[in-house]
Amino acid sequence: MRLVIQRVSEASVRVKGEIVGRIDKGLLVLCGIHSADTKEQLDWGADKLPHLRIFEDQQGKMNLSVIDVAGGILLVPNFTLAGDASQGRRPAFDRAMRPEQAEPAFHAFVARLRTNGVHVETGVFRADMKVSLVNDGPVTIVLEK
């Protein structure tokens, strides 16, 4: 699993011109699920993400989580994160989980995130999405398990 996390002041995702997910302050997370990922890895990410302390406290230190700031998470499925472009000029996507397994895994990940009490919006699995964001910082973190 690879998660690309961006701290945002706002973010949205559109499909066919309509907003399907939108948050104000929070985290925009691109989510790539690898073929070898297990339930334990998804649970790890769902526990780690909402508690990741990347929002500033009153002293300007990154000491607060998205839960602490009452923010939201916009989770966008993105199989290209499993791509490998280390050889040649065209990425290989052999490590990406097949869509038939990845879609239920993505939805299970969303459900697990919501058990942490955080508001979660999502993109649409296997759709052509247009993602907009206002990066705050910028702060960008990559989590991989």
N, C-alpha and C positions, 0 to 999 in steps of 0.2 A: 504494500500500500504506500502510495506517495500522496502527500497532501501539500499543496502550495497555498500558504495562508497569507492573506494580505489584510492588514488593519485598515479599515475604511471608515469614512464619515457617512458614506451612503453607497449602495450598490444595488443593481437590478439585473435581471436577465429577461430577455424577450424571446419569444418564439412566434414566428409569423406576425411580427409587429405588435404582439400583445405581451404586456408584462405578466410573467408567470411566477416571479419571485422578486421580493424587494425588501431591503432592510435599510435602516438608518445606521447609526453607529454600531460597529460590530466587526465581524470577520467575513470576508469573501474567501471561500475555500474551494479550490479546484481539487477534485478527488479522483485519483487513478487507482484502480484495483488490479493487482497482479494475479496471474493464474494460480500462483502458489499461496495466496493469502488465505488465512484461516479465520475462523470466528474469533479466536483469541487476539489476532492482530487487529481485526475490526473493533473489538471491545477496547483494546489498548488505545486506538485512535479516538474512539468516542469518549473515553475517560480523559485522555490527555488534552484534546482540543479545547473543551470549554473551560479548563482550568489553567491553560497556558497564560502566564502573566506577561502580557505584552502591551498593556495599557498603562499610561502614566498615572502615578498617584499625585498628591498635592506637592510633593517635593520634586516632581519631574522624573522619578525613577519608574522603570517598567516593573510595576509591582502589583498590577490589578488584572484580573481575568475578565473575559467577556461577561461572565456571570456577575462579577463585582460591579461592572459599569452598566448593568441591565441592557446589554447590547444583544444583537441577534447574529445568527450565522446564516449566510447564504451559501449553500452547498451545491456545487455544480459538478455533475459527473463529467469526467474528461479522460477517456481511454488513452489519449495521446501521451499522457504522463507516464505510461508504461513503455513508451517507445524508446528504442535504443538507436542513437545516431552516431555511435562511436566508430562505425566502419561505413565506408561508402558515403553516398550523398543522399540516400533515401532512408528514413527511419524504418526500423523493423518493429513490428508490434506483436511479436511472438509471445512476449511476457504478459500481455494484457489478458485478463480473464475474458472468456467468451461471453458475449452479450447475454446469452440465456442464463448464465450463472451470475454475471456481474450485476444485472438489474435487481434481482432479489437481494443480493449482498448489499448493494447501495441503499435500498429501502430499509434493510435491517440496520444498517449503519445510521441512517436518519432516525429510525425509531429509538435506537440505543442512545443517540445524542439527546433526544428529547427527554429521556428519563433523567437527565442531569438538570432539568428545569430551565433549559435555554430555549429561546424561540428560534426555530429553524425553518427557513424557506429553502426551496430547492429549484434547480433547473429541471429540465425534462430529459430523461434518459433517451439516448439515440436521436435527439432532435438537433436541428441546426439552431444554435443559440447565439444571441448577441448579448454579450456581457458588458455592462457599463459600471464604472466604479470611480470613486474619488478616494485615492489612496491617502491614508493619513500617516504622515511621517516623511517619507514612505517607510513602512515596516513590512518586510516580507520574510517569512520563515518557511523552510521546507522541512517537513517531517516525513521520515521514511522508517518503516519497520519491516 
